[in-house]
């Protein structure tokens, strides 16, 4: 079975971000993976019923996605709302979709409290970043997926190999 790649919907050009925008990643590999039927797209937050636009949210108190999954971290909106339950549901949806579709890899946009896999905002809503995973990225990693940020697409290309099917047939991961 060919491994598929779970991709953040905003990277695919879908206008699903909190501000109503997208962050399309124009890369020929994505076009090829699309043609090969390897791309599975999700906006975790929208899958959990969150609207577009929506208030910006960050993971607070120097915690990250792993802490939220463990019940010791919270996700809060700039407007004060606690959206932890929505973010947990978003992560569950992403893991379920990835599992149901045989995704072994994920390509997620960095910085997001859901999809960030290298850095996230620090909870102060001041634009400050720190290392850490968003809630969905953490859940996908715990489920065994290899998660790459949009800045790491070249590493994902190298990981999958020039021909995804051949890489799978030879046992490559
Ligand atoms: Fe993009 Fe992920 Fe945020 Fe949805 S949850 S807008 S896919 S970064």
Backbone and ligand atoms as CSV (ligand in chain L), in Angstrom:
chain,resi,resn,atom,element,x,y,z
A,1,UNK,N,N,0.845,-1.194,0.000
A,1,UNK,CA,C,0.000,0.000,0.000
A,1,UNK,C,C,0.888,1.254,0.000
A,2,UNK,N,N,0.592,2.161,-0.883
A,2,UNK,CA,C,1.379,3.384,-0.991
A,2,UNK,C,C,1.021,4.312,0.166
A,3,UNK,N,N,2.034,4.830,0.823
A,3,UNK,CA,C,1.773,5.741,1.932
A,3,UNK,C,C,1.310,7.090,1.410
A,4,UNK,N,N,0.304,7.602,2.045
A,4,UNK,CA,C,-0.189,8.921,1.670
A,4,UNK,C,C,0.348,9.979,2.634
A,5,UNK,N,N,0.088,11.213,2.277
A,5,UNK,CA,C,0.615,12.351,3.034
A,5,UNK,C,C,-0.556,13.224,3.472
A,6,UNK,N,N,-0.704,13.400,4.760
A,6,UNK,CA,C,-1.715,14.315,5.283
A,6,UNK,C,C,-1.159,15.733,5.184
A,7,UNK,N,N,-1.902,16.637,4.573
A,7,UNK,CA,C,-1.393,17.984,4.320
A,7,UNK,C,C,-2.376,19.014,4.887
A,8,UNK,N,N,-1.828,20.024,5.554
A,8,UNK,CA,C,-2.655,21.134,6.043
A,8,UNK,C,C,-3.407,21.776,4.887
A,9,UNK,N,N,-4.708,21.963,5.080
A,9,UNK,CA,C,-5.529,22.502,4.001
A,9,UNK,C,C,-5.068,23.893,3.559
A,10,UNK,N,N,-4.592,24.702,4.497
A,10,UNK,CA,C,-4.180,26.056,4.106
A,10,UNK,C,C,-2.936,26.006,3.215
A,11,UNK,N,N,-2.112,24.969,3.358
A,11,UNK,CA,C,-0.959,24.809,2.466
A,11,UNK,C,C,-1.394,24.458,1.049
A,12,UNK,N,N,-2.574,23.847,0.950
A,12,UNK,CA,C,-3.106,23.480,-0.368
A,12,UNK,C,C,-3.904,24.625,-0.986
A,13,UNK,N,N,-3.870,25.776,-0.335
A,13,UNK,CA,C,-4.530,26.950,-0.904
A,13,UNK,C,C,-5.956,27.156,-0.447
A,14,UNK,N,N,-6.418,26.351,0.506
A,14,UNK,CA,C,-7.787,26.516,1.000
A,14,UNK,C,C,-7.823,27.692,1.992
A,15,UNK,N,N,-8.801,28.538,1.844
A,15,UNK,CA,C,-8.917,29.732,2.693
A,15,UNK,C,C,-9.584,29.349,4.011
A,16,UNK,N,N,-8.822,28.712,4.889
A,16,UNK,CA,C,-9.374,28.152,6.127
A,16,UNK,C,C,-8.705,28.700,7.383
A,17,UNK,N,N,-7.756,29.625,7.207
A,17,UNK,CA,C,-7.040,30.132,8.372
A,17,UNK,C,C,-7.941,31.033,9.224
A,18,UNK,N,N,-7.484,31.295,10.425
A,18,UNK,CA,C,-8.289,32.082,11.353
A,18,UNK,C,C,-8.681,33.433,10.760
A,19,UNK,N,N,-7.790,33.968,9.897
A,19,UNK,CA,C,-8.052,35.285,9.320
A,19,UNK,C,C,-8.751,35.199,7.968
A,20,UNK,N,N,-9.177,34.009,7.594
A,20,UNK,CA,C,-9.886,33.834,6.330
A,20,UNK,C,C,-8.971,33.642,5.142
A,21,UNK,N,N,-7.675,33.572,5.376
A,21,UNK,CA,C,-6.715,33.432,4.292
A,21,UNK,C,C,-6.200,32.012,4.140
A,22,UNK,N,N,-5.271,31.871,3.196
A,22,UNK,CA,C,-4.589,30.598,2.955
A,22,UNK,C,C,-3.088,30.873,2.945
A,23,UNK,N,N,-2.305,29.827,2.959
A,23,UNK,CA,C,-0.855,29.974,2.824
A,23,UNK,C,C,-0.363,28.917,1.855
A,24,UNK,N,N,-0.751,29.040,0.578
A,24,UNK,CA,C,-0.413,27.977,-0.381
A,24,UNK,C,C,1.088,27.788,-0.528
A,25,UNK,N,N,1.476,26.527,-0.573
A,25,UNK,CA,C,2.881,26.172,-0.776
A,25,UNK,C,C,3.009,25.689,-2.216
A,26,UNK,N,N,3.535,26.567,-3.054
A,26,UNK,CA,C,3.680,26.217,-4.473
A,26,UNK,C,C,4.968,25.420,-4.640
A,27,UNK,N,N,4.813,24.121,-4.821
A,27,UNK,CA,C,5.989,23.266,-4.973
A,27,UNK,C,C,5.630,22.149,-5.955
A,28,UNK,N,N,6.490,21.864,-6.921
A,28,UNK,CA,C,6.142,20.830,-7.907
A,28,UNK,C,C,5.905,19.460,-7.287
A,29,UNK,N,N,6.520,19.181,-6.148
A,29,UNK,CA,C,6.311,17.872,-5.514
A,29,UNK,C,C,4.857,17.713,-5.077
A,30,UNK,N,N,4.268,18.789,-4.605
A,30,UNK,CA,C,2.870,18.703,-4.164
A,30,UNK,C,C,1.976,18.400,-5.356
A,31,UNK,N,N,2.260,19.042,-6.471
A,31,UNK,CA,C,1.482,18.780,-7.690
A,31,UNK,C,C,1.622,17.312,-8.093
A,32,UNK,N,N,2.828,16.780,-7.998
A,32,UNK,CA,C,3.050,15.378,-8.377
A,32,UNK,C,C,2.337,14.432,-7.401
A,33,UNK,N,N,2.430,14.738,-6.130
A,33,UNK,CA,C,1.752,13.888,-5.135
A,33,UNK,C,C,0.237,13.932,-5.347
A,34,UNK,N,N,-0.252,15.099,-5.743
A,34,UNK,CA,C,-1.687,15.204,-6.040
A,34,UNK,C,C,-2.054,14.278,-7.198
A,35,UNK,N,N,-1.247,14.330,-8.256
A,35,UNK,CA,C,-1.525,13.510,-9.440
A,35,UNK,C,C,-1.425,12.023,-9.114
A,36,UNK,N,N,-0.568,11.691,-8.157
A,36,UNK,CA,C,-0.412,10.289,-7.755
A,36,UNK,C,C,-1.469,9.856,-6.739
A,37,UNK,N,N,-2.317,10.793,-6.340
A,37,UNK,CA,C,-3.369,10.460,-5.388
A,37,UNK,C,C,-2.872,10.242,-3.974
A,38,UNK,N,N,-1.753,10.887,-3.640
A,38,UNK,CA,C,-1.141,10.656,-2.333
A,38,UNK,C,C,-1.519,11.701,-1.290
A,39,UNK,N,N,-2.179,12.766,-1.716
A,39,UNK,CA,C,-2.445,13.872,-0.796
A,39,UNK,C,C,-3.818,13.719,-0.145
A,40,UNK,N,N,-3.834,13.783,1.180
A,40,UNK,CA,C,-5.073,13.805,1.957
A,40,UNK,C,C,-5.085,15.145,2.689
A,41,UNK,N,N,-6.089,15.948,2.439
A,41,UNK,CA,C,-6.102,17.320,2.952
A,41,UNK,C,C,-7.072,17.450,4.120
A,42,UNK,N,N,-6.636,18.177,5.133
A,42,UNK,CA,C,-7.548,18.482,6.239
A,42,UNK,C,C,-7.172,19.820,6.857
A,43,UNK,N,N,-8.178,20.577,7.255
A,43,UNK,CA,C,-7.988,21.653,8.222
A,43,UNK,C,C,-8.536,21.107,9.541
A,44,UNK,N,N,-7.675,20.739,10.451
A,44,UNK,CA,C,-8.167,20.144,11.698
A,44,UNK,C,C,-9.162,21.030,12.437
A,45,UNK,N,N,-8.870,22.331,12.481
A,45,UNK,CA,C,-9.746,23.219,13.251
A,45,UNK,C,C,-11.136,23.299,12.623
A,46,UNK,N,N,-11.198,23.393,11.296
A,46,UNK,CA,C,-12.513,23.411,10.647
A,46,UNK,C,C,-13.229,22.081,10.821
A,47,UNK,N,N,-12.459,20.982,10.837
A,47,UNK,CA,C,-13.091,19.671,11.009
A,47,UNK,C,C,-13.759,19.549,12.368
A,48,UNK,N,N,-13.296,20.365,13.312
A,48,UNK,CA,C,-13.880,20.367,14.658
A,48,UNK,C,C,-14.998,21.385,14.779
A,49,UNK,N,N,-15.387,21.986,13.679
A,49,UNK,CA,C,-16.518,22.903,13.679
A,49,UNK,C,C,-16.171,24.350,13.933
A,50,UNK,N,N,-14.880,24.682,13.918
A,50,UNK,CA,C,-14.511,26.072,14.151
A,50,UNK,C,C,-14.757,26.880,12.881
A,51,UNK,N,N,-15.229,28.117,13.030
A,51,UNK,CA,C,-15.607,28.913,11.857
A,51,UNK,C,C,-14.417,29.615,11.208
A,52,UNK,N,N,-14.659,30.152,10.037
A,52,UNK,CA,C,-13.710,31.030,9.341
A,52,UNK,C,C,-14.447,32.336,9.042
A,53,UNK,N,N,-13.936,33.482,9.483
A,53,UNK,CA,C,-12.750,33.633,10.343
A,53,UNK,C,C,-13.075,33.253,11.791
A,54,UNK,N,N,-12.027,33.181,12.597
A,54,UNK,CA,C,-12.170,32.873,14.024
A,54,UNK,C,C,-11.074,33.632,14.775
A,55,UNK,N,N,-11.236,33.854,16.048
A,55,UNK,CA,C,-10.200,34.576,16.785
A,55,UNK,C,C,-8.884,33.782,16.771
A,56,UNK,N,N,-7.756,34.473,16.730
A,56,UNK,CA,C,-6.489,33.742,16.849
A,56,UNK,C,C,-6.399,33.036,18.196
A,57,UNK,N,N,-5.746,31.877,18.184
A,57,UNK,CA,C,-5.610,31.085,19.410
A,57,UNK,C,C,-4.154,30.675,19.575
A,58,UNK,N,N,-3.732,30.541,20.816
A,58,UNK,CA,C,-2.377,30.082,21.123
A,58,UNK,C,C,-2.430,29.136,22.317
A,59,UNK,N,N,-1.411,28.313,22.421
A,59,UNK,CA,C,-1.287,27.402,23.564
A,59,UNK,C,C,-0.561,28.168,24.671
A,60,UNK,N,N,-1.203,28.268,25.820
A,60,UNK,CA,C,-0.702,29.155,26.857
A,60,UNK,C,C,0.188,28.497,27.899
A,61,UNK,N,N,0.712,29.332,28.779
A,61,UNK,CA,C,1.425,28.893,29.984
A,61,UNK,C,C,2.643,28.033,29.701
A,62,UNK,N,N,3.386,28.378,28.659
A,62,UNK,CA,C,4.638,27.685,28.342
A,62,UNK,C,C,4.443,26.180,28.127
A,63,UNK,N,N,3.256,25.819,27.660
A,63,UNK,CA,C,2.996,24.412,27.363
A,63,UNK,C,C,2.941,24.240,25.840
A,64,UNK,N,N,2.790,23.010,25.388
A,64,UNK,CA,C,2.631,22.796,23.953
A,64,UNK,C,C,1.629,21.676,23.710
A,65,UNK,N,N,1.590,21.196,22.473
A,65,UNK,CA,C,0.560,20.240,22.099
A,65,UNK,C,C,0.572,18.973,22.927
A,66,UNK,N,N,1.741,18.494,23.290
A,66,UNK,CA,C,1.807,17.286,24.123
A,66,UNK,C,C,1.121,17.525,25.471
A,67,UNK,N,N,1.332,18.711,26.028
A,67,UNK,CA,C,0.700,19.030,27.308
A,67,UNK,C,C,-0.819,19.102,27.158
A,68,UNK,N,N,-1.273,19.674,26.054
A,68,UNK,CA,C,-2.726,19.744,25.839
A,68,UNK,C,C,-3.301,18.338,25.732
A,69,UNK,N,N,-2.624,17.457,25.001
A,69,UNK,CA,C,-3.096,16.069,24.881
A,69,UNK,C,C,-3.099,15.372,26.237
A,70,UNK,N,N,-2.148,15.746,27.095
A,70,UNK,CA,C,-2.055,15.114,28.417
A,70,UNK,C,C,-2.994,15.742,29.439
A,71,UNK,N,N,-3.678,16.808,29.032
A,71,UNK,CA,C,-4.623,17.446,29.956
A,71,UNK,C,C,-4.006,18.501,30.842
A,72,UNK,N,N,-2.763,18.863,30.568
A,72,UNK,CA,C,-2.090,19.861,31.414
A,72,UNK,C,C,-1.831,21.175,30.680
A,73,UNK,N,N,-2.330,21.306,29.483
A,73,UNK,CA,C,-2.174,22.546,28.728
A,73,UNK,C,C,-3.518,22.976,28.181
A,74,UNK,N,N,-3.647,24.274,27.920
A,74,UNK,CA,C,-4.909,24.804,27.411
A,74,UNK,C,C,-4.641,25.621,26.156
A,75,UNK,N,N,-5.642,25.680,25.294
A,75,UNK,CA,C,-5.585,26.545,24.119
A,75,UNK,C,C,-6.611,27.647,24.313
A,76,UNK,N,N,-6.141,28.883,24.216
A,76,UNK,CA,C,-7.040,30.014,24.477
A,76,UNK,C,C,-7.021,30.979,23.296
A,77,UNK,N,N,-8.145,31.627,23.120
A,77,UNK,CA,C,-8.266,32.626,22.060
A,77,UNK,C,C,-7.853,33.996,22.578
A,78,UNK,N,N,-7.464,34.847,21.647
A,78,UNK,CA,C,-7.121,36.225,22.001
A,78,UNK,C,C,-8.284,36.894,22.723
A,79,UNK,N,N,-9.487,36.502,22.372
A,79,UNK,CA,C,-10.686,37.087,22.981
A,79,UNK,C,C,-11.030,36.450,24.322
A,80,UNK,N,N,-10.223,35.484,24.778
A,80,UNK,CA,C,-10.419,34.917,26.105
A,80,UNK,C,C,-11.096,33.564,26.148
A,81,UNK,N,N,-11.639,33.111,25.025
A,81,UNK,CA,C,-12.328,31.825,25.019
A,81,UNK,C,C,-11.361,30.653,25.153
A,82,UNK,N,N,-11.813,29.622,25.842
A,82,UNK,CA,C,-11.011,28.397,25.979
A,82,UNK,C,C,-11.480,27.419,24.896
A,83,UNK,N,N,-10.604,27.120,23.974
A,83,UNK,CA,C,-10.956,26.255,22.842
A,83,UNK,C,C,-10.168,24.933,22.905
A,84,UNK,N,N,-9.771,24.560,24.096
A,84,UNK,CA,C,-9.002,23.321,24.254
A,84,UNK,C,C,-9.773,22.114,23.705
A,85,UNK,N,N,-11.045,22.009,24.054
A,85,UNK,CA,C,-11.815,20.844,23.608
A,85,UNK,C,C,-11.912,20.792,22.092
A,86,UNK,N,N,-12.085,21.938,21.472
A,86,UNK,CA,C,-12.149,21.971,20.002
A,86,UNK,C,C,-10.815,21.523,19.397
A,87,UNK,N,N,-9.715,21.957,19.984
A,87,UNK,CA,C,-8.404,21.585,19.444
A,87,UNK,C,C,-8.111,20.103,19.653
A,88,UNK,N,N,-8.602,19.547,20.754
A,88,UNK,CA,C,-8.445,18.102,20.962
A,88,UNK,C,C,-9.273,17.331,19.944
A,89,UNK,N,N,-10.486,17.809,19.688
A,89,UNK,CA,C,-11.339,17.149,18.691
A,89,UNK,C,C,-10.709,17.271,17.308
A,90,UNK,N,N,-10.122,18.413,17.021
A,90,UNK,CA,C,-9.440,18.611,15.739
A,90,UNK,C,C,-8.307,17.600,15.562
A,91,UNK,N,N,-7.539,17.401,16.621
A,91,UNK,CA,C,-6.428,16.445,16.561
A,91,UNK,C,C,-6.940,15.026,16.359
A,92,UNK,N,N,-8.013,14.677,17.056
A,92,UNK,CA,C,-8.610,13.344,16.885
A,92,UNK,C,C,-9.058,13.130,15.448
A,93,UNK,N,N,-9.682,14.144,14.889
A,93,UNK,CA,C,-10.160,14.031,13.506
A,93,UNK,C,C,-8.997,13.812,12.543
A,94,UNK,N,N,-7.913,14.540,12.773
A,94,UNK,CA,C,-6.749,14.413,11.886
A,94,UNK,C,C,-6.131,13.024,11.998
A,95,UNK,N,N,-6.016,12.523,13.215
A,95,UNK,CA,C,-5.439,11.178,13.401
A,95,UNK,C,C,-6.341,10.140,12.741
A,96,UNK,N,N,-7.646,10.279,12.915
A,96,UNK,CA,C,-8.573,9.311,12.323
A,96,UNK,C,C,-8.475,9.345,10.794
A,97,UNK,N,N,-8.447,10.539,10.224
A,97,UNK,CA,C,-8.364,10.643,8.764
A,97,UNK,C,C,-7.049,10.055,8.261
A,98,UNK,N,N,-5.975,10.354,8.966
A,98,UNK,CA,C,-4.672,9.821,8.563
A,98,UNK,C,C,-4.667,8.296,8.638
A,99,UNK,N,N,-5.201,7.765,9.704
A,99,UNK,CA,C,-5.232,6.309,9.883
A,99,UNK,C,C,-6.114,5.649,8.833
A,100,UNK,N,N,-7.300,6.205,8.625
A,100,UNK,CA,C,-8.238,5.620,7.667
A,100,UNK,C,C,-7.668,5.612,6.247
A,101,UNK,N,N,-6.788,6.578,5.947
A,101,UNK,CA,C,-6.255,6.702,4.589
A,101,UNK,C,C,-4.840,6.154,4.436
A,102,UNK,N,N,-4.319,5.556,5.468
A,102,UNK,CA,C,-2.980,4.986,5.366
A,102,UNK,C,C,-1.884,6.018,5.219
A,103,UNK,N,N,-2.054,7.168,5.862
A,103,UNK,CA,C,-1.010,8.204,5.798
A,103,UNK,C,C,0.140,7.828,6.741
A,104,UNK,N,N,1.323,7.852,6.224
A,104,UNK,CA,C,2.505,7.620,7.060
A,104,UNK,C,C,3.230,8.941,7.323
A,105,UNK,N,N,2.963,9.919,6.491
A,105,UNK,CA,C,3.641,11.216,6.591
A,105,UNK,C,C,2.599,12.328,6.734
A,106,UNK,N,N,3.038,13.432,7.338
A,106,UNK,CA,C,2.211,14.634,7.377
A,106,UNK,C,C,3.084,15.826,7.013
A,107,UNK,N,N,2.515,16.741,6.262
A,107,UNK,CA,C,3.171,17.995,5.893
A,107,UNK,C,C,2.282,19.113,6.420
A,108,UNK,N,N,2.744,19.774,7.467
A,108,UNK,CA,C,1.900,20.728,8.189
A,108,UNK,C,C,2.572,22.093,8.244
A,109,UNK,N,N,1.746,23.122,8.297
A,109,UNK,CA,C,2.307,24.472,8.320
A,109,UNK,C,C,2.759,24.817,9.736
A,110,UNK,N,N,3.924,25.412,9.804
A,110,UNK,CA,C,4.507,25.689,11.112
A,110,UNK,C,C,3.878,26.918,11.760
A,111,UNK,N,N,3.968,26.997,13.077
A,111,UNK,CA,C,3.502,28.160,13.820
A,111,UNK,C,C,2.104,28.026,14.370
A,112,UNK,N,N,1.311,27.154,13.786
A,112,UNK,CA,C,-0.090,27.025,14.191
A,112,UNK,C,C,-0.221,26.256,15.505
A,113,UNK,N,N,-1.174,26.642,16.365
A,113,UNK,CA,C,-1.406,25.864,17.589
A,113,UNK,C,C,-1.972,24.473,17.309
A,114,UNK,N,N,-2.428,24.233,16.078
A,114,UNK,CA,C,-2.815,22.876,15.666
A,114,UNK,C,C,-1.689,22.210,14.891
A,115,UNK,N,N,-1.255,22.852,13.814
A,115,UNK,CA,C,-0.384,22.197,12.827
A,115,UNK,C,C,1.102,22.461,13.036
A,116,UNK,N,N,1.475,23.381,13.905
A,116,UNK,CA,C,2.901,23.681,14.091
A,116,UNK,C,C,3.672,22.450,14.542
A,117,UNK,N,N,4.799,22.188,13.884
A,117,UNK,CA,C,5.581,21.012,14.285
A,117,UNK,C,C,7.024,21.366,14.633
A,118,UNK,N,N,7.426,22.591,14.367
A,118,UNK,CA,C,8.770,23.026,14.720
A,118,UNK,C,C,8.718,24.133,15.738
A,119,UNK,N,N,7.785,25.052,15.512
A,119,UNK,CA,C,7.605,26.129,16.478
A,119,UNK,C,C,6.137,26.506,16.568
A,120,UNK,N,N,5.786,27.095,17.678
A,120,UNK,CA,C,4.443,27.619,17.912
A,120,UNK,C,C,4.577,28.988,18.569
A,121,UNK,N,N,3.510,29.754,18.561
A,121,UNK,CA,C,3.537,31.022,19.264
A,121,UNK,C,C,3.417,30.754,20.771
A,122,UNK,N,N,3.993,31.673,21.551
A,122,UNK,CA,C,4.260,31.343,22.956
A,122,UNK,C,C,3.111,31.585,23.928
A,123,UNK,N,N,1.947,31.957,23.395
A,123,UNK,CA,C,0.796,32.133,24.272
A,123,UNK,C,C,0.591,33.551,24.744
A,124,UNK,N,N,1.506,34.435,24.369
A,124,UNK,CA,C,1.393,35.830,24.831
A,124,UNK,C,C,0.713,36.723,23.794
A,125,UNK,N,N,0.424,36.175,22.611
A,125,UNK,CA,C,-0.170,36.930,21.504
A,125,UNK,C,C,0.659,38.168,21.166
A,126,UNK,N,N,1.969,38.024,21.329
A,126,UNK,CA,C,2.871,39.135,21.023
A,126,UNK,C,C,3.703,38.858,19.776
A,127,UNK,N,N,3.436,37.742,19.123
A,127,UNK,CA,C,4.217,37.377,17.954
A,127,UNK,C,C,5.493,36.631,18.294
A,128,UNK,N,N,5.682,36.290,19.566
A,128,UNK,CA,C,6.892,35.568,19.978
A,128,UNK,C,C,6.728,34.071,19.746
A,129,UNK,N,N,7.793,33.468,19.254
A,129,UNK,CA,C,7.767,32.041,18.923
A,129,UNK,C,C,8.601,31.253,19.909
A,130,UNK,N,N,8.276,29.983,20.035
A,130,UNK,CA,C,9.139,29.071,20.786
A,130,UNK,C,C,9.020,27.696,20.165
A,131,UNK,N,N,9.982,26.857,20.436
A,131,UNK,CA,C,9.955,25.504,19.898
A,131,UNK,C,C,8.804,24.728,20.507
A,132,UNK,N,N,8.176,23.895,19.701
A,132,UNK,CA,C,7.093,23.072,20.229
A,132,UNK,C,C,6.173,22.601,19.129
A,133,UNK,N,N,5.295,21.684,19.495
A,133,UNK,CA,C,4.304,21.140,18.577
A,133,UNK,C,C,2.927,21.708,18.868
A,134,UNK,N,N,2.158,21.913,17.819
A,134,UNK,CA,C,0.739,22.156,17.985
A,134,UNK,C,C,0.039,20.863,18.403
A,135,UNK,N,N,-1.247,20.974,18.695
A,135,UNK,CA,C,-1.977,19.825,19.245
A,135,UNK,C,C,-2.119,18.716,18.196
A,136,UNK,N,N,-2.501,19.073,16.987
A,136,UNK,CA,C,-2.650,18.059,15.938
A,136,UNK,C,C,-1.297,17.450,15.577
A,137,UNK,N,N,-0.270,18.275,15.452
A,137,UNK,CA,C,1.061,17.740,15.125
A,137,UNK,C,C,1.524,16.766,16.192
A,138,UNK,N,N,1.295,17.104,17.464
A,138,UNK,CA,C,1.693,16.205,18.549
A,138,UNK,C,C,0.923,14.889,18.483
A,139,UNK,N,N,-0.376,14.979,18.203
A,139,UNK,CA,C,-1.194,13.761,18.148
A,139,UNK,C,C,-0.782,12.872,16.975
A,140,UNK,N,N,-0.470,13.481,15.855
A,140,UNK,CA,C,-0.037,12.689,14.693
A,140,UNK,C,C,1.293,12.002,14.982
A,141,UNK,N,N,2.196,12.707,15.644
A,141,UNK,CA,C,3.477,12.086,16.005
A,141,UNK,C,C,3.247,10.927,16.969
A,142,UNK,N,N,2.368,11.129,17.938
A,142,UNK,CA,C,2.091,10.050,18.887
A,142,UNK,C,C,1.453,8.851,18.186
A,143,UNK,N,N,0.733,9.117,17.087
A,143,UNK,CA,C,0.104,8.036,16.322
A,143,UNK,C,C,1.095,7.358,15.380
A,144,UNK,N,N,2.328,7.859,15.328
A,144,UNK,CA,C,3.364,7.193,14.551
A,144,UNK,C,C,3.660,7.797,13.199
A,145,UNK,N,N,2.992,8.905,12.848
A,145,UNK,CA,C,3.301,9.549,11.576
A,145,UNK,C,C,4.623,10.305,11.681
A,146,UNK,N,N,5.294,10.416,10.564
A,146,UNK,CA,C,6.448,11.293,10.471
A,146,UNK,C,C,5.934,12.654,10.014
A,147,UNK,N,N,6.148,13.658,10.851
A,147,UNK,CA,C,5.586,14.981,10.587
A,147,UNK,C,C,6.684,15.927,10.114
A,148,UNK,N,N,6.413,16.606,9.009
A,148,UNK,CA,C,7.340,17.578,8.431
A,148,UNK,C,C,6.628,18.926,8.361
A,149,UNK,N,N,7.364,19.992,8.637
A,149,UNK,CA,C,6.785,21.325,8.475
A,149,UNK,C,C,6.930,21.760,7.030
A,150,UNK,N,N,6.241,22.837,6.691
A,150,UNK,CA,C,6.332,23.364,5.323
A,150,UNK,C,C,7.775,23.737,4.984
A,151,UNK,N,N,8.570,24.116,5.990
A,151,UNK,CA,C,9.983,24.442,5.737
A,151,UNK,C,C,10.827,23.204,5.465
A,152,UNK,N,N,10.246,22.033,5.742
A,152,UNK,CA,C,10.994,20.778,5.620
A,152,UNK,C,C,10.546,19.935,4.440
A,153,UNK,N,N,9.909,20.554,3.457
A,153,UNK,CA,C,9.377,19.762,2.347
A,153,UNK,C,C,10.496,19.024,1.602
A,154,UNK,N,N,11.667,19.624,1.542
A,154,UNK,CA,C,12.768,18.927,0.848
A,154,UNK,C,C,13.163,17.649,1.597
A,155,UNK,N,N,13.097,17.682,2.920
A,155,UNK,CA,C,13.378,16.460,3.690
A,155,UNK,C,C,12.299,15.403,3.465
A,156,UNK,N,N,11.058,15.851,3.328
A,156,UNK,CA,C,9.974,14.895,3.043
A,156,UNK,C,C,10.158,14.276,1.662
A,157,UNK,N,N,10.530,15.095,0.694
A,157,UNK,CA,C,10.779,14.577,-0.660
A,157,UNK,C,C,11.879,13.520,-0.615
A,158,UNK,N,N,12.924,13.834,0.127
A,158,UNK,CA,C,14.035,12.895,0.240
A,158,UNK,C,C,13.588,11.616,0.956
A,159,UNK,N,N,12.748,11.773,1.968
A,159,UNK,CA,C,12.276,10.628,2.756
A,159,UNK,C,C,11.428,9.682,1.906
A,160,UNK,N,N,10.543,10.270,1.117
A,160,UNK,CA,C,9.645,9.459,0.295
A,160,UNK,C,C,10.388,8.870,-0.894
A,161,UNK,N,N,11.313,9.637,-1.447
A,161,UNK,CA,C,12.047,9.180,-2.618
A,161,UNK,C,C,11.412,9.700,-3.893
A,162,UNK,N,N,12.122,9.583,-4.999
A,162,UNK,CA,C,11.640,10.147,-6.253
A,162,UNK,C,C,10.392,9.455,-6.776
A,163,UNK,N,N,10.202,8.204,-6.413
A,163,UNK,CA,C,9.015,7.483,-6.859
A,163,UNK,C,C,8.403,6.818,-5.638
A,164,UNK,N,N,7.274,7.326,-5.185
A,164,UNK,CA,C,6.694,6.866,-3.938
A,164,UNK,C,C,6.374,5.384,-3.965
A,165,UNK,N,N,5.830,4.900,-5.077
A,165,UNK,CA,C,5.457,3.509,-5.173
A,165,UNK,C,C,6.676,2.610,-5.092
A,166,UNK,N,N,7.736,2.995,-5.827
A,166,UNK,CA,C,8.963,2.204,-5.805
A,166,UNK,C,C,9.555,2.177,-4.402
A,167,UNK,N,N,9.506,3.333,-3.723
A,167,UNK,CA,C,10.049,3.392,-2.371
A,167,UNK,C,C,9.304,2.428,-1.462
A,168,UNK,N,N,7.973,2.359,-1.619
A,168,UNK,CA,C,7.189,1.446,-0.795
A,168,UNK,C,C,7.501,0.000,-1.153
A,169,UNK,N,N,7.584,-0.284,-2.482
A,169,UNK,CA,C,7.781,-1.659,-2.905
A,169,UNK,C,C,9.125,-2.208,-2.429
A,170,UNK,N,N,10.099,-1.309,-2.275
A,170,UNK,CA,C,11.414,-1.756,-1.841
A,170,UNK,C,C,11.529,-1.718,-0.317
A,171,UNK,N,N,10.400,-1.422,0.334
A,171,UNK,CA,C,10.412,-1.395,1.790
A,171,UNK,C,C,10.924,-0.094,2.344
A,172,UNK,N,N,11.155,0.885,1.485
A,172,UNK,CA,C,11.655,2.168,1.968
A,172,UNK,C,C,10.604,2.922,2.741
A,173,UNK,N,N,11.053,3.695,3.728
A,173,UNK,CA,C,10.141,4.548,4.477
A,173,UNK,C,C,10.646,5.958,4.452
L,1,LIG,FE1,FE,-4.106,25.627,8.353
L,1,LIG,FE2,FE,-3.901,23.740,10.247
L,1,LIG,FE3,FE,-4.714,26.190,10.914
L,1,LIG,FE4,FE,-6.345,24.652,9.480
L,1,LIG,S1,S,-5.646,24.242,11.568
L,1,LIG,S2,S,-5.871,26.802,9.081
L,1,LIG,S3,S,-4.880,23.524,8.204
L,1,LIG,S4,S,-2.694,25.652,10.104
